[in-house]
Amino acid sequence: MEEENGAPLRSPWAGSNPDEHQLQRIVEHSAPVILQIDAGAIIRFAAGYHLEALGLSAESLLGTSFSEFISTHEPTLRVLQQAFTGEFGTSEIPLSGCHFEIRLTPMVDQLGTIAGVTAVFVDITERALAAEELGRSEASFRVLTESSPDAVIVHRFGRIVYANRAAGDLLQHSAAADLKGKPVLEFFAKDDRPQAMQRIRDSAASSEQFQDRFRLIRRSGEEGSFEVTTMAVQYDGGTATVHVARDVTQALRMQTKLAQTERLASLGTLAGGVGHEINNPLAYMTANLSFIIEELTRLLPPNANEDNAELHHALRDVQDGTGRVKDIVRQLNEFTRVDSEVEELIDPRIAIEAAVRMSWNHVRRTARLQTHLLPVSSVRGNTSRLGQVFLALLLNASAALTAQHISESIVTISSYEKDDSVIIEVSDNGPGIPEEILSNIFDPFFSASASGQGTGLGLSVAHSIVVAMGGSIDVTTKIGEGTTIQIHLPSAQERLGEAAGEKSILVVTDDVRLLEAAQIALRGNRIRIAGKMSIASPELDGGPLDAILCDISSADVDIPTFGNRANQLGNALLWLSQQLDQVPQEHRDIASLCLQKPIGADNISMQLSKLWLANNS
């Protein structure tokens, strides 16, 4: 090789003293590759222990272009240009299967002019490979975390450096990137921060994972319950802490509601048992009271004098009171009975009246209750289940009025008929339902009540019952004015018409009120009346019968004998009793249906229509 003037190039160490030769050997063994580059980017000196591994020699590089040596690596050439302006710079470059970091330092002559650049090549192959592996690992980490439903937050020195999409969603941030750079502890509830800080220290001091339940703060300020796993990880070339958080807020609420529902179910069982225990003494109280009134009427006629009349009046009041207790127990049993899935033709007003009585003590504390019940057609369903619907709606309306003065609060329940539907409306003049929760009010366990109040199941169960009956529920609400929930149930009027036509019915009773109700209910039919079973027995042979209504309290002959004979002639046999729960099962099995006294004309008509429809189908 020759210089531009033709003189041969010589090593810078040629002709130097032994100390300079020693320096040359130190330089050649201190760095993988070291080059001196002149102002024209020509290599003027080359040394280093890695040249031979690259298949090169110092002599082969002298006089060659530095640009060619680095294969015109643009980033390195830019750093070289900066070095010629006096700036120190570095660049990374792959070369012959290795990775090098090139450190470029300006060389200044005695006049202070930049005469060239020294390039020192440092082998960073292992570091580069490790960085590539780390990059692949972090890429895999991001792929896994971005597809995770759990929130993943990585932080270093207390600041978030990464958060996945789920973290943004669960903490109510539109983009996970919004979390980056924020203090991680600001997302923990204030009372939980000391424990969270301790877990961060524990994870940094060991390789263990720590699991805790923390309350995290969403952007709205609402606190949610999260199961949080804390651990130390290597991230982006350094040690960091990662929190993996699973939202268990709804699961905890559901557990609480289920526990409360189980307690309510136990309470229902207890209520049913209490009702049964009350019925037993009530039965003989009622019987003895009737006996006392009968005997007193015989011994001391009420019209004999004023004192007798007052005594009779007092006893009638007691009799009415025991009758009311009996009605309450019967309604309680209706709401807790196990055969509540049996469907039949029912009068919705009976279920409404039962619900009103059951809810009255609760509703009267917050509002005035108004009823507007117009006569409506029967519907197919279950009185107990439909009563649960109305009870839930009344209690819900009452709960919406707790913030208002009772004199200003009104709950209204009404019934009417439109087209082929029976419509029941429950209205309140409360604050209304906010639009953001309106679509959730029929969801299971959803409750707008304060924590610990209500199960969140009332409206959900009501909706399910109504839909199962082929009906629908509509909600109309206006903020500041109130809410109306409207139930539409298909009318069973047409089906009742199928059973129409003159019927022949035998009524066996000496109860004047029952007889009056039966005559009203059976108007338009042929009715035969007998005060006692012994009198009715010959009537059984008086011609074909479509139904027999028999008051068991009028029994003066063997009930099974009468019942079996009646079954041979009548399409429907109905037992009626003041103490229905006292009727033996063998007597119940004889009849098509057993009904509780007192009973109204509407209920008699409906029960007979149901039986006739069943016989015709």
PLY file of the C-alpha trace (Angstrom):
ply
format ascii 1.0
element vertex 617
property float x
property float y
property float z
element edge 616
property int vertex1
property int vertex2
end_header
0.00 0.00 0.00
1.22 3.51 -0.82
0.32 7.03 0.32
-1.06 9.50 -2.19
2.53 10.74 -2.88
3.62 7.14 -3.55
5.55 6.65 -0.28
4.79 3.35 1.47
2.60 3.48 4.62
4.35 2.59 7.80
3.10 1.63 11.22
2.92 4.60 13.58
5.09 2.59 15.91
7.88 1.98 13.37
11.31 3.17 14.57
9.99 4.02 17.97
11.68 3.08 21.20
10.90 -0.07 23.26
8.42 1.79 25.49
6.35 2.68 22.43
6.38 -0.96 21.32
5.09 -1.89 24.77
2.32 0.70 24.39
1.42 -0.75 20.99
1.03 -4.21 22.48
-1.19 -2.80 25.26
-3.41 -1.04 22.74
-3.66 -4.11 20.51
-4.80 -6.27 23.44
-6.94 -3.74 25.29
-9.75 -3.38 22.76
-11.43 -5.68 20.22
-10.76 -3.16 17.43
-9.30 0.37 17.47
-9.01 2.55 14.38
-7.62 5.98 13.60
-9.45 7.77 10.81
-8.16 10.86 9.06
-10.12 13.82 7.79
-10.87 12.00 4.55
-12.41 9.06 6.45
-9.42 6.86 5.53
-8.17 4.36 8.10
-4.60 5.30 9.10
-4.15 2.97 12.02
-5.72 -0.39 13.00
-5.17 -2.66 15.95
-7.09 -4.94 18.32
-7.34 -8.55 19.39
-10.66 -9.10 17.53
-9.36 -8.30 14.04
-8.16 -11.84 13.45
-11.56 -13.27 14.53
-13.14 -11.00 11.94
-10.75 -12.39 9.27
-8.87 -9.09 9.06
-5.44 -7.71 9.77
-4.19 -4.26 10.62
-2.23 -4.06 7.37
-5.29 -4.97 5.27
-7.25 -2.09 6.73
-4.68 0.66 6.37
-5.60 3.08 3.61
-9.12 1.71 3.18
-12.35 3.68 3.52
-13.98 3.53 6.93
-17.35 3.73 5.18
-16.63 0.51 3.27
-15.44 -1.20 6.46
-18.76 -0.57 8.18
-20.76 -1.35 5.02
-22.03 2.21 4.78
-23.92 1.92 8.09
-25.82 5.21 8.03
-26.24 5.72 11.81
-22.51 5.26 12.35
-21.61 7.61 9.48
-23.81 10.30 11.03
-22.01 9.91 14.36
-18.66 10.10 12.49
-19.67 13.41 10.94
-20.55 14.71 14.41
-17.14 13.58 15.71
-15.42 15.67 13.02
-17.26 18.67 14.44
-15.81 17.94 17.88
-18.63 15.86 19.46
-18.09 12.49 21.10
-20.59 9.87 19.97
-21.51 6.20 19.99
-23.25 3.86 17.61
-24.20 0.18 17.55
-23.53 -1.94 14.51
-23.73 -5.63 13.53
-20.47 -6.77 11.96
-19.51 -10.26 10.78
-22.06 -11.94 13.05
-21.16 -9.86 16.08
-22.61 -6.73 17.65
-20.31 -3.80 18.39
-20.67 -0.48 20.11
-18.43 2.08 18.31
-17.17 4.96 20.41
-15.99 7.82 18.17
-13.64 10.45 19.74
-12.24 13.52 17.93
-8.37 13.76 17.71
-6.91 17.25 18.02
-3.40 18.24 16.82
-1.02 20.69 18.47
-2.79 23.61 16.82
-6.16 22.53 18.24
-7.42 21.45 14.85
-9.43 18.20 14.53
-7.06 16.00 12.58
-9.06 12.80 12.72
-11.22 10.48 14.78
-10.43 7.49 16.94
-12.93 4.65 16.67
-12.98 2.06 19.47
-15.09 -1.06 18.83
-16.48 -2.78 21.97
-18.02 -6.24 21.58
-21.60 -6.11 22.94
-22.82 -9.30 21.27
-23.96 -10.92 24.53
-25.68 -7.76 25.65
-27.42 -7.35 22.29
-28.61 -10.95 22.31
-29.87 -10.51 25.86
-31.67 -7.32 24.79
-33.27 -9.15 21.88
-34.38 -11.94 24.18
-35.72 -9.39 26.65
-37.56 -7.66 23.83
-39.14 -10.93 22.75
-40.01 -11.70 26.37
-41.62 -8.27 26.87
-43.49 -8.63 23.59
-44.86 -11.97 24.78
-45.67 -10.37 28.14
-47.65 -7.63 26.41
-49.52 -10.11 24.19
-50.52 -12.14 27.24
-51.48 -9.18 29.40
-53.42 -7.37 26.68
-55.64 -10.43 26.25
-56.11 -10.88 30.01
-59.45 -9.91 31.62
-57.53 -9.00 34.78
-55.88 -5.63 35.29
-52.07 -5.75 35.00
-50.09 -2.75 36.27
-46.27 -2.56 36.23
-44.57 0.19 38.20
-41.03 1.23 39.09
-40.08 3.69 41.84
-43.79 4.16 42.57
-44.72 5.29 39.04
-46.70 3.22 36.55
-44.65 2.24 33.49
-47.19 -0.10 31.90
-50.90 -0.92 32.23
-52.93 -3.27 30.06
-56.30 -2.55 28.46
-58.22 -4.26 31.26
-56.60 -1.95 33.82
-57.88 1.06 31.91
-61.37 -0.43 31.67
-61.66 -1.54 35.30
-60.35 1.79 36.60
-62.63 3.66 34.14
-59.90 5.30 32.05
-60.58 5.60 28.33
-57.05 4.44 27.45
-54.56 2.40 29.47
-51.85 4.82 28.38
-53.54 7.46 30.56
-52.31 5.53 33.61
-48.65 5.65 32.61
-46.54 7.90 34.83
-49.17 8.16 37.58
-48.32 7.21 41.21
-49.56 3.67 41.68
-50.64 4.23 45.29
-53.20 6.87 44.30
-55.37 4.04 42.92
-55.50 2.26 46.30
-58.11 3.25 48.89
-56.53 5.47 51.53
-56.88 2.89 54.31
-55.31 0.18 52.13
-52.20 2.14 51.08
-49.96 1.15 54.04
-50.66 -2.54 53.40
-50.11 -2.09 49.64
-46.77 -0.34 50.28
-45.70 -3.17 52.58
-46.54 -5.73 49.91
-44.39 -3.83 47.38
-41.44 -3.95 49.80
-42.04 -7.65 50.57
-42.09 -8.59 46.88
-38.87 -6.63 46.20
-37.10 -8.49 49.02
-38.13 -11.98 47.88
-39.25 -13.99 44.87
-42.63 -14.76 46.45
-46.06 -13.75 45.22
-48.42 -12.06 47.67
-52.21 -12.16 47.38
-54.47 -9.65 49.14
-57.89 -8.09 48.80
-57.63 -4.35 48.25
-60.11 -1.61 47.46
-59.09 0.26 44.32
-60.45 3.67 43.33
-62.07 4.08 39.94
-61.99 7.34 38.02
-65.56 8.12 39.14
-64.41 7.96 42.77
-66.25 4.69 43.38
-64.31 2.02 45.25
-64.23 -1.55 43.96
-63.03 -4.75 45.63
-60.12 -6.47 43.91
-58.07 -9.60 44.57
-54.51 -8.35 43.95
-51.39 -10.46 43.35
-48.12 -8.57 43.90
-44.69 -9.75 42.68
-41.31 -8.48 41.47
-40.44 -8.90 37.77
-37.76 -7.91 35.29
-39.21 -5.36 32.94
-37.56 -3.16 30.33
-34.07 -4.02 31.57
-34.69 -3.44 35.25
-36.52 -4.68 38.34
-40.14 -3.58 38.67
-43.27 -4.52 40.62
-46.38 -5.92 38.97
-49.92 -5.99 40.37
-52.44 -8.39 38.81
-55.91 -7.32 39.99
-59.19 -9.20 39.53
-62.44 -7.30 40.09
-64.57 -9.22 42.62
-66.94 -6.38 43.47
-70.03 -7.98 41.89
-69.11 -11.45 43.17
-68.93 -10.16 46.75
-72.23 -8.33 46.35
-73.82 -11.51 45.00
-72.49 -13.55 47.92
-73.95 -11.01 50.34
-77.31 -10.99 48.54
-77.43 -14.80 48.38
-76.74 -15.04 52.10
-79.53 -12.54 52.75
-81.85 -14.45 50.41
-81.14 -17.67 52.29
-82.02 -15.91 55.55
-85.26 -14.67 53.96
-86.05 -18.21 52.80
-85.50 -19.46 56.35
-87.71 -16.65 57.62
-90.42 -17.72 55.17
-90.24 -21.30 56.46
-90.42 -20.00 60.01
-93.40 -17.79 59.13
-95.21 -20.76 57.64
-94.61 -22.74 60.84
-95.78 -19.87 63.03
-98.93 -19.57 60.91
-99.65 -23.24 61.44
-99.14 -22.94 65.19
-101.50 -19.94 65.33
-104.14 -21.79 63.32
-104.46 -24.60 65.84
-105.61 -22.53 68.87
-107.45 -20.17 66.53
-109.59 -23.05 65.28
-111.04 -23.95 68.68
-111.24 -20.27 69.68
-113.40 -19.63 66.60
-115.52 -22.74 67.19
-116.09 -21.92 70.88
-116.84 -18.29 70.05
-119.50 -19.38 67.55
-120.96 -21.71 70.18
-121.03 -18.89 72.77
-122.79 -16.54 70.34
-125.37 -19.18 69.43
-126.09 -20.05 73.05
-126.12 -16.41 74.11
-128.59 -15.62 71.34
-130.85 -18.40 72.66
-130.54 -17.44 76.33
-130.25 -13.65 76.01
-131.82 -12.44 72.77
-130.05 -9.27 71.58
-133.35 -7.41 71.16
-134.46 -8.11 74.72
-132.73 -5.07 76.21
-129.88 -2.64 75.55
-127.35 -4.52 77.70
-127.93 -7.72 75.74
-127.46 -5.88 72.47
-124.17 -4.35 73.65
-122.92 -7.79 74.76
-123.82 -9.32 71.41
-122.14 -6.43 69.62
-118.92 -6.98 71.64
-118.89 -10.68 70.81
-119.42 -9.93 67.12
-116.43 -7.61 67.26
-114.35 -10.42 68.76
-115.60 -12.78 66.07
-114.65 -10.28 63.37
-111.20 -9.92 64.98
-110.59 -13.67 64.99
-111.74 -13.77 61.38
-109.19 -11.13 60.49
-106.43 -13.06 62.28
-107.46 -16.13 60.31
-107.28 -14.17 57.04
-103.81 -12.90 57.89
-102.58 -16.42 58.69
-104.12 -17.74 55.49
-102.38 -15.02 53.44
-99.11 -15.75 55.21
-99.46 -19.42 54.31
-100.28 -18.47 50.72
-97.03 -16.54 50.44
-94.94 -19.34 51.96
-96.61 -22.49 50.67
-94.49 -25.00 48.73
-97.03 -25.68 45.96
-96.84 -22.10 44.69
-96.09 -23.19 41.12
-99.62 -24.59 40.54
-101.39 -22.48 37.90
-105.11 -21.81 37.81
-107.61 -19.16 36.78
-107.36 -16.36 39.33
-108.76 -12.92 40.01
-105.78 -10.50 40.10
-107.64 -8.31 42.60
-107.44 -11.08 45.20
-103.63 -11.10 44.85
-103.59 -7.28 44.97
-105.70 -7.16 48.14
-103.45 -9.74 49.79
-100.34 -7.78 48.83
-101.87 -4.54 50.12
-102.63 -6.14 53.49
-99.15 -7.72 53.69
-97.37 -4.45 52.85
-99.64 -2.03 54.67
-97.63 -1.83 57.90
-94.49 -1.01 55.91
-95.98 1.35 53.33
-97.91 3.47 55.86
-94.61 4.62 57.42
-93.56 6.43 54.24
-96.69 7.12 52.18
-100.45 7.13 51.83
-101.67 4.05 49.95
-104.52 4.47 47.48
-106.30 1.65 45.63
-108.45 1.96 42.51
-109.47 -1.60 41.64
-111.97 -1.91 38.81
-113.46 -5.34 38.02
-111.23 -7.26 35.61
-111.24 -10.63 33.90
-109.47 -13.61 35.38
-105.94 -14.50 34.35
-104.10 -17.80 34.31
-101.44 -17.95 37.01
-100.95 -18.46 40.70
-102.37 -16.18 43.39
-99.35 -16.58 45.65
-96.83 -15.86 42.91
-98.80 -12.92 41.54
-99.12 -11.61 45.08
-95.30 -11.64 45.31
-95.20 -9.40 42.22
-97.55 -6.80 43.69
-95.87 -6.98 47.09
-92.45 -6.31 45.52
-93.80 -3.35 43.53
-95.52 -1.82 46.56
-92.43 -2.16 48.75
-90.25 -0.78 45.98
-92.53 2.24 45.51
-92.57 2.82 49.26
-88.76 2.68 49.45
-88.53 5.40 46.79
-90.42 7.80 49.06
-88.33 7.60 52.22
-86.82 11.07 51.64
-90.24 12.78 51.38
-92.69 13.77 54.09
-95.44 11.20 54.49
-98.16 13.79 53.85
-96.71 14.45 50.39
-96.02 10.81 49.48
-98.59 8.71 47.63
-98.45 5.13 46.39
-101.30 4.10 44.11
-102.25 0.64 42.85
-105.01 0.27 40.29
-106.51 -2.35 37.99
-108.45 -2.04 34.77
-108.94 -3.83 31.46
-107.91 -2.74 27.99
-108.46 -4.75 24.82
-107.57 -8.36 25.77
-105.24 -7.43 28.63
-105.66 -7.00 32.35
-103.55 -4.03 33.44
-102.29 -3.36 36.96
-100.42 -0.14 37.69
-98.30 0.73 40.71
-97.37 4.43 40.88
-95.49 6.70 43.25
-94.79 10.42 43.25
-91.17 9.99 44.31
-87.92 11.25 42.77
-88.06 8.99 39.69
-85.44 6.56 38.41
-82.18 7.97 36.94
-81.73 7.10 33.27
-78.34 5.49 33.86
-79.82 2.73 36.04
-83.27 2.39 34.43
-82.15 -0.50 32.22
-80.78 -2.41 35.25
-83.72 -2.34 37.66
-84.91 -5.84 36.67
-81.41 -7.37 36.85
-80.86 -9.98 39.58
-79.24 -8.53 42.74
-79.39 -4.97 41.42
-80.50 -2.60 44.16
-80.57 1.18 44.33
-81.18 0.99 48.08
-78.52 1.77 50.63
-76.05 -1.00 51.42
-77.65 -3.77 53.47
-81.22 -2.78 52.53
-83.07 -5.09 50.19
-81.82 -8.15 48.34
-81.96 -6.71 44.84
-84.19 -9.66 43.90
-87.72 -8.22 44.27
-88.12 -6.61 40.85
-86.11 -9.33 39.12
-88.38 -12.07 40.51
-91.48 -9.96 39.73
-90.35 -9.58 36.12
-89.73 -13.33 35.80
-93.18 -14.20 37.20
-94.99 -11.79 34.89
-93.11 -13.00 31.79
-93.84 -16.63 32.75
-97.56 -15.72 32.81
-97.27 -14.45 29.24
-97.33 -10.81 30.34
-94.99 -7.84 30.25
-93.82 -4.95 32.45
-93.43 -1.34 31.29
-91.77 1.41 33.31
-92.53 5.10 32.93
-90.49 7.52 35.03
-89.79 11.22 35.22
-87.16 12.75 37.47
-88.80 14.76 40.23
-92.32 13.53 39.46
-92.37 9.79 40.08
-92.54 6.34 38.53
-95.31 4.10 37.20
-94.81 0.38 36.68
-97.49 -1.11 34.45
-98.14 -4.86 34.27
-99.94 -6.33 31.26
-101.45 -9.81 31.71
-103.40 -11.71 29.03
-107.07 -12.01 29.90
-108.54 -15.48 30.38
-112.08 -14.21 29.60
-112.33 -16.10 26.33
-111.35 -19.36 27.99
-113.93 -18.84 30.72
-116.51 -18.40 27.97
-115.78 -21.94 26.81
-117.29 -23.21 30.02
-120.40 -21.03 29.72
-123.89 -22.42 29.50
-126.57 -23.32 32.01
-125.32 -25.74 34.63
-127.00 -27.78 37.33
-125.41 -27.29 40.76
-126.21 -28.65 44.21
-125.22 -26.40 47.13
-125.01 -28.08 50.54
-124.68 -25.57 53.41
-126.53 -23.95 56.30
-124.19 -20.94 56.20
-126.34 -18.01 55.07
-123.36 -15.94 53.83
-121.98 -18.84 51.81
-125.40 -19.52 50.32
-125.78 -15.87 49.29
-122.33 -15.91 47.66
-123.15 -19.15 45.81
-126.47 -17.79 44.51
-124.73 -14.66 43.18
-121.91 -16.67 41.63
-124.23 -19.21 40.02
-126.91 -16.79 38.78
-128.24 -18.07 35.44
-127.77 -21.72 36.40
-130.12 -24.31 37.91
-129.42 -24.37 41.66
-130.61 -26.93 44.18
-130.06 -26.19 47.86
-129.76 -28.49 50.89
-128.90 -27.38 54.43
-127.33 -30.68 55.52
-125.68 -33.68 53.87
-128.48 -35.90 55.10
-130.97 -33.69 53.26
-128.70 -33.50 50.21
-128.29 -37.25 49.86
-131.69 -37.79 48.19
-130.91 -34.80 45.94
-128.02 -36.78 44.47
-130.57 -38.95 42.73
-132.66 -36.02 41.54
-131.01 -35.81 38.12
-127.56 -35.17 36.58
-125.35 -32.58 38.31
-122.49 -30.50 36.90
-121.12 -29.55 40.30
-121.66 -30.06 44.01
-120.57 -27.40 46.52
-120.57 -28.96 49.96
-119.79 -27.19 53.24
-118.13 -29.89 55.36
-119.32 -28.15 58.52
-122.83 -29.19 57.40
-121.85 -32.85 57.53
-124.25 -34.97 59.57
-123.54 -38.21 57.70
-120.37 -40.10 56.82
-118.32 -37.74 54.59
-116.52 -40.43 52.48
-119.84 -42.16 51.76
-121.46 -38.90 50.63
-118.38 -37.83 48.69
-117.94 -41.07 46.79
-121.64 -41.10 45.87
-121.41 -37.44 44.73
-118.41 -38.23 42.55
-120.45 -40.76 40.62
-122.99 -38.11 39.64
-121.19 -34.75 39.58
-118.46 -33.53 37.28
-117.01 -31.41 40.09
-117.13 -31.82 43.87
-115.91 -28.91 45.99
-115.45 -29.16 49.76
-115.66 -25.87 51.69
-114.45 -25.54 55.27
-113.79 -22.86 57.88
-110.80 -24.91 59.13
-109.40 -26.18 55.86
-106.14 -27.30 57.41
-108.10 -29.60 59.71
-109.70 -31.55 56.84
-108.16 -35.07 56.77
-106.22 -36.01 53.65
-108.55 -38.94 52.90
-111.43 -36.47 52.70
-109.43 -34.09 50.51
-108.66 -36.90 48.06
-112.37 -37.44 47.37
-113.03 -33.87 46.20
-111.94 -32.12 43.02
-111.01 -29.06 45.08
-110.99 -27.86 48.71
-111.73 -24.19 49.40
-111.31 -22.02 52.48
-114.32 -20.23 53.96
-115.25 -17.43 53.84
-115.30 -17.30 50.05
-116.68 -14.69 47.71
-118.97 -15.08 44.71
-116.17 -14.20 42.24
-113.94 -16.91 43.63
-116.71 -19.54 43.54
-117.46 -18.69 39.90
-113.80 -18.75 38.96
-113.05 -22.08 40.68
-116.01 -23.79 39.05
-115.10 -22.39 35.63
-111.60 -23.72 36.07
-112.85 -27.21 36.90
-115.29 -27.25 34.01
-112.58 -26.13 31.60
-110.32 -28.89 32.88
-113.07 -31.46 32.38
-113.76 -30.21 28.85
-110.09 -30.29 27.78
0 1
1 2
2 3
3 4
4 5
5 6
6 7
7 8
8 9
9 10
10 11
11 12
12 13
13 14
14 15
15 16
16 17
17 18
18 19
19 20
20 21
21 22
22 23
23 24
24 25
25 26
26 27
27 28
28 29
29 30
30 31
31 32
32 33
33 34
34 35
35 36
36 37
37 38
38 39
39 40
40 41
41 42
42 43
43 44
44 45
45 46
46 47
47 48
48 49
49 50
50 51
51 52
52 53
53 54
54 55
55 56
56 57
57 58
58 59
59 60
60 61
61 62
62 63
63 64
64 65
65 66
66 67
67 68
68 69
69 70
70 71
71 72
72 73
73 74
74 75
75 76
76 77
77 78
78 79
79 80
80 81
81 82
82 83
83 84
84 85
85 86
86 87
87 88
88 89
89 90
90 91
91 92
92 93
93 94
94 95
95 96
96 97
97 98
98 99
99 100
100 101
101 102
102 103
103 104
104 105
105 106
106 107
107 108
108 109
109 110
110 111
111 112
112 113
113 114
114 115
115 116
116 117
117 118
118 119
119 120
120 121
121 122
122 123
123 124
124 125
125 126
126 127
127 128
128 129
129 130
130 131
131 132
132 133
133 134
134 135
135 136
136 137
137 138
138 139
139 140
140 141
141 142
142 143
143 144
144 145
145 146
146 147
147 148
148 149
149 150
150 151
151 152
152 153
153 154
154 155
155 156
156 157
157 158
158 159
159 160
160 161
161 162
162 163
163 164
164 165
165 166
166 167
167 168
168 169
169 170
170 171
171 172
172 173
173 174
174 175
175 176
176 177
177 178
178 179
179 180
180 181
181 182
182 183
183 184
184 185
185 186
186 187
187 188
188 189
189 190
190 191
191 192
192 193
193 194
194 195
195 196
196 197
197 198
198 199
199 200
200 201
201 202
202 203
203 204
204 205
205 206
206 207
207 208
208 209
209 210
210 211
211 212
212 213
213 214
214 215
215 216
216 217
217 218
218 219
219 220
220 221
221 222
222 223
223 224
224 225
225 226
226 227
227 228
228 229
229 230
230 231
231 232
232 233
233 234
234 235
235 236
236 237
237 238
238 239
239 240
240 241
241 242
242 243
243 244
244 245
245 246
246 247
247 248
248 249
249 250
250 251
251 252
252 253
253 254
254 255
255 256
256 257
257 258
258 259
259 260
260 261
261 262
262 263
263 264
264 265
265 266
266 267
267 268
268 269
269 270
270 271
271 272
272 273
273 274
274 275
275 276
276 277
277 278
278 279
279 280
280 281
281 282
282 283
283 284
284 285
285 286
286 287
287 288
288 289
289 290
290 291
291 292
292 293
293 294
294 295
295 296
296 297
297 298
298 299
299 300
300 301
301 302
302 303
303 304
304 305
305 306
306 307
307 308
308 309
309 310
310 311
311 312
312 313
313 314
314 315
315 316
316 317
317 318
318 319
319 320
320 321
321 322
322 323
323 324
324 325
325 326
326 327
327 328
328 329
329 330
330 331
331 332
332 333
333 334
334 335
335 336
336 337
337 338
338 339
339 340
340 341
341 342
342 343
343 344
344 345
345 346
346 347
347 348
348 349
349 350
350 351
351 352
352 353
353 354
354 355
355 356
356 357
357 358
358 359
359 360
360 361
361 362
362 363
363 364
364 365
365 366
366 367
367 368
368 369
369 370
370 371
371 372
372 373
373 374
374 375
375 376
376 377
377 378
378 379
379 380
380 381
381 382
382 383
383 384
384 385
385 386
386 387
387 388
388 389
389 390
390 391
391 392
392 393
393 394
394 395
395 396
396 397
397 398
398 399
399 400
400 401
401 402
402 403
403 404
404 405
405 406
406 407
407 408
408 409
409 410
410 411
411 412
412 413
413 414
414 415
415 416
416 417
417 418
418 419
419 420
420 421
421 422
422 423
423 424
424 425
425 426
426 427
427 428
428 429
429 430
430 431
431 432
432 433
433 434
434 435
435 436
436 437
437 438
438 439
439 440
440 441
441 442
442 443
443 444
444 445
445 446
446 447
447 448
448 449
449 450
450 451
451 452
452 453
453 454
454 455
455 456
456 457
457 458
458 459
459 460
460 461
461 462
462 463
463 464
464 465
465 466
466 467
467 468
468 469
469 470
470 471
471 472
472 473
473 474
474 475
475 476
476 477
477 478
478 479
479 480
480 481
481 482
482 483
483 484
484 485
485 486
486 487
487 488
488 489
489 490
490 491
491 492
492 493
493 494
494 495
495 496
496 497
497 498
498 499
499 500
500 501
501 502
502 503
503 504
504 505
505 506
506 507
507 508
508 509
509 510
510 511
511 512
512 513
513 514
514 515
515 516
516 517
517 518
518 519
519 520
520 521
521 522
522 523
523 524
524 525
525 526
526 527
527 528
528 529
529 530
530 531
531 532
532 533
533 534
534 535
535 536
536 537
537 538
538 539
539 540
540 541
541 542
542 543
543 544
544 545
545 546
546 547
547 548
548 549
549 550
550 551
551 552
552 553
553 554
554 555
555 556
556 557
557 558
558 559
559 560
560 561
561 562
562 563
563 564
564 565
565 566
566 567
567 568
568 569
569 570
570 571
571 572
572 573
573 574
574 575
575 576
576 577
577 578
578 579
579 580
580 581
581 582
582 583
583 584
584 585
585 586
586 587
587 588
588 589
589 590
590 591
591 592
592 593
593 594
594 595
595 596
596 597
597 598
598 599
599 600
600 601
601 602
602 603
603 604
604 605
605 606
606 607
607 608
608 609
609 610
610 611
611 612
612 613
613 614
614 615
615 616
